[in-house]
Each structure stands twice: as C-alpha cells, then as structure tokens.
Amino acid sequence: MRSAIRVIARRGYFNTRIADIIEDAKIAHGLVYHYFKSKDEVILSIFRDAWNIFLSHTMRISRENEDPLAALEKIVEYVFRVFQRNPDIIKVLIFDVPRIDDFYSKANQKLYHSFFEKIMAIIAAGQEKGLIRNTVEPVIAAYTIIGAVDSIIRQYVYNEDFTNMLAMDKAEQQIKMIILEGLKT
C-alpha cells in the first residue's frame, strides 16, 4: 500500500500501472492480484484505510476533549500533521481518489461523509454547551472547516509560490483562529 501511495502520488492515478506499483514494492506480480482485482480496488483500499484512520483519530480526539472547540482545533492540527508526515497520502486522497467512479458508491460516500458527520456532532455538542453559536448550522460549519483545511493543503501541494509566501504552521494557526473564533458565542 505504501508503494501504491508513493507511485500514485508521484505519477497520478491515470499514469500509474499496477506494474509500476509492483516494481516499487519489489514484490511478485501475482501477489497484488491475490488481494486486488484492479488498480481501482487498490486506490479505493487506500481511501478506505486512510479514512477509517481519520475517523478513528477524530473520535479519539472528541472523546479526549470535553471542550468541543478544543476538539475541533486538535482535528485541524491532526490533518496538518498527517500532511506534514505523509504528503503523498493527502495528495492521493484529495486528487486521485475522487477520479474513480466507484468512489461515488453509496458505501464509499457514507464512509467519506461520516468524517464530516463527526465534525457536525462536535459542533452540535458545542452548541448544546453554549460554546458555539446556535445560529451556525453544524453541516455548514463542518464542511467549511474541512474545506478550508483541504484548500490550504492543496496550495502547499501544488503552488510553490504559496509555499514560499506562508509557513505551514502559520497557515494552520490562521485557519484555527478564523474558523474557531468565528464559531464562538
């Protein structure tokens, strides 16, 4: 899987062949086909594994932080840390996975949206505690938070000028300040 992520991030999904992944992984050709029927199955497995990890960490962060605003802050930090440690997985998730038709299956979309639903639940909990404005729709806030993080990370991946313009830790702090301060009552 690490080889698949590395090769797809470097070459792009459509320019990657199973043979390229096999060569990078230094494994027998038949081994890949023992586990996966196609390249689509490989990338969808990458998505499912990564997204389940995101969900697991999001739920852990939520449990460990009684303050919903602190939980949201930690989730933003977590996504930035993942990108800094392994930018290839973020590249694959953002740019390549959505190009696969099967990504839009009901099961995959349910998994994808469950991350946003967890963010919505954290926001709703903050509203119940009087920490987050009741005038904010949790669905809009959740997609705004993740959309902002996604948009900034995209700039670091593909816009060299942006990278030179703003240090990533400062971008992370700005996102947290703008969004989280905007949610407070």
C-alpha positions as CSV (number, residue, x, y, z in Angstrom):
1,M,0.0,0.0,0.0
2,R,2.9,2.4,0.8
3,S,4.3,1.7,-2.7
4,A,0.9,2.3,-4.3
5,I,0.5,5.6,-2.4
6,R,4.1,6.7,-3.3
7,V,3.7,5.8,-7.0
8,I,0.2,7.3,-7.5
9,A,1.2,10.5,-5.7
10,R,4.2,10.9,-8.0
11,R,2.7,9.8,-11.3
12,G,-1.0,10.4,-10.8
13,Y,-3.7,7.7,-10.9
14,F,-4.2,7.5,-14.6
15,N,-0.4,7.4,-15.4
16,T,0.2,4.6,-12.8
17,R,0.2,1.0,-13.8
18,I,-0.1,-2.0,-11.5
19,A,3.4,-2.9,-12.8
20,D,4.7,0.4,-11.5
21,I,3.4,-0.4,-8.0
22,I,4.8,-3.9,-8.2
23,E,8.2,-2.6,-9.2
24,D,8.3,0.0,-6.4
25,A,7.2,-2.6,-3.8
26,K,9.6,-5.2,-5.2
27,I,7.0,-7.9,-4.9
28,A,5.8,-10.7,-7.2
29,H,3.2,-9.7,-9.8
30,G,0.7,-12.3,-8.7
31,L,0.7,-11.1,-5.1
32,V,-1.0,-7.8,-6.0
33,Y,-3.7,-9.6,-7.9
34,H,-4.2,-12.0,-5.0
35,Y,-5.5,-9.1,-2.9
36,F,-6.8,-6.7,-5.6
37,K,-8.6,-7.3,-8.9
38,S,-7.7,-3.9,-10.3
39,K,-5.9,-0.6,-9.8
40,D,-9.3,0.9,-8.8
41,E,-9.5,-1.6,-5.9
42,V,-6.0,-0.6,-4.8
43,I,-6.8,3.1,-4.7
44,L,-10.2,2.5,-3.0
45,S,-8.5,0.4,-0.4
46,I,-6.1,3.3,0.2
47,F,-9.1,5.6,0.7
48,R,-11.0,3.3,3.0
49,D,-7.9,2.6,5.1
50,A,-6.9,6.2,5.4
51,W,-10.5,7.4,6.0
52,N,-11.0,4.9,8.7
53,I,-7.9,6.1,10.4
54,F,-9.1,9.7,10.1
55,L,-12.4,8.7,11.7
56,S,-10.7,6.7,14.5
57,H,-8.5,9.7,15.4
58,T,-11.4,12.1,15.1
59,M,-13.4,10.0,17.6
60,R,-10.4,9.7,19.9
61,I,-9.9,13.5,19.8
62,S,-13.5,14.1,20.5
63,R,-13.5,11.7,23.5
64,E,-10.4,13.2,25.0
65,N,-11.5,16.8,24.7
66,E,-14.6,17.8,26.7
67,D,-14.4,21.3,25.1
68,P,-15.7,20.9,21.5
69,L,-13.7,23.9,20.3
70,A,-10.5,22.3,21.6
71,A,-11.5,19.1,19.8
72,L,-12.0,20.9,16.5
73,E,-8.7,22.6,17.0
74,K,-7.0,19.3,17.6
75,I,-8.6,17.8,14.5
76,V,-7.3,20.6,12.3
77,E,-3.9,20.1,13.8
78,Y,-4.1,16.3,13.2
79,V,-4.9,16.8,9.5
80,F,-2.0,19.2,9.1
81,R,0.3,16.7,10.9
82,V,-0.8,13.9,8.6
83,F,0.1,16.1,5.6
84,Q,3.5,17.1,7.0
85,R,4.4,13.5,7.8
86,N,3.0,11.9,4.7
87,P,2.0,14.4,2.0
88,D,1.7,11.5,-0.5
89,I,-1.4,10.1,1.2
90,I,-3.1,13.5,1.2
91,K,-2.3,14.0,-2.5
92,V,-3.8,10.7,-3.3
93,L,-6.9,11.3,-1.2
94,I,-7.5,14.8,-2.5
95,F,-6.6,14.5,-6.1
96,D,-6.8,10.8,-7.2
97,V,-9.4,9.0,-5.2
98,P,-12.3,11.3,-6.4
99,R,-11.4,10.5,-10.0
100,I,-12.5,6.9,-9.5
101,D,-16.2,6.2,-10.3
102,D,-16.5,3.7,-7.5
103,F,-15.6,6.4,-5.0
104,Y,-19.1,7.7,-5.5
105,S,-20.7,4.4,-4.5
106,K,-23.2,4.7,-1.6
107,A,-20.8,2.8,0.8
108,N,-17.8,4.9,0.0
109,Q,-19.8,8.1,0.2
110,K,-21.2,7.0,3.5
111,L,-17.7,6.4,4.8
112,Y,-16.5,9.8,3.4
113,H,-19.4,11.8,4.9
114,S,-19.1,10.1,8.3
115,F,-16.0,12.2,8.9
116,F,-18.0,15.3,8.3
117,E,-20.8,14.0,10.4
118,K,-18.5,13.5,13.3
119,I,-17.4,17.2,13.0
120,M,-21.0,18.2,12.9
121,A,-21.7,16.2,16.1
122,I,-18.8,18.1,17.8
123,I,-20.2,21.4,16.7
124,A,-23.7,20.4,17.9
125,A,-22.2,19.4,21.2
126,G,-20.5,22.8,21.4
127,Q,-23.9,24.5,20.7
128,E,-25.5,22.5,23.5
129,K,-22.8,23.6,25.9
130,G,-23.3,27.2,24.8
131,L,-19.7,27.4,23.4
132,I,-20.7,27.6,19.7
133,R,-23.2,30.0,18.2
134,N,-26.6,28.4,17.7
135,T,-27.0,30.5,14.5
136,V,-24.3,28.3,12.9
137,E,-25.6,25.3,11.0
138,P,-23.3,22.3,12.0
139,V,-23.4,20.9,8.5
140,I,-22.1,24.2,7.0
141,A,-19.5,24.7,9.7
142,A,-18.2,21.2,9.3
143,Y,-17.8,21.5,5.6
144,T,-16.3,25.0,5.9
145,I,-13.7,23.8,8.4
146,I,-12.6,20.7,6.4
147,G,-12.9,22.7,3.1
148,A,-10.6,25.4,4.4
149,V,-8.0,22.8,5.6
150,D,-8.3,21.0,2.2
151,S,-7.9,24.2,0.2
152,I,-4.8,25.3,2.1
153,I,-3.2,21.9,1.9
154,R,-3.9,21.9,-1.9
155,Q,-1.9,25.1,-2.1
156,Y,1.1,23.6,-0.3
157,V,1.0,20.5,-2.6
158,Y,0.7,22.3,-5.9
159,N,1.5,26.0,-5.6
160,E,5.2,26.7,-5.0
161,D,4.5,30.4,-4.7
162,F,2.1,29.8,-1.8
163,T,4.7,27.6,-0.1
164,N,7.1,30.5,-0.2
165,M,4.5,33.0,0.9
166,L,3.4,31.4,4.1
167,A,4.8,28.9,6.5
168,M,2.5,25.9,7.1
169,D,2.4,26.4,10.8
170,K,1.2,29.9,10.4
171,A,-1.5,28.8,7.9
172,E,-2.7,26.3,10.4
173,Q,-2.8,28.9,13.1
174,Q,-4.7,31.3,10.8
175,I,-7.3,28.6,9.9
176,K,-7.8,27.8,13.6
177,M,-8.2,31.4,14.5
178,I,-10.5,32.4,11.7
179,I,-12.8,29.4,11.9
180,L,-12.8,28.6,15.6
181,E,-13.1,32.2,16.7
182,G,-16.0,32.7,14.2
183,L,-17.8,29.8,15.8
184,K,-17.6,31.0,19.4
185,T,-20.6,32.6,21.1
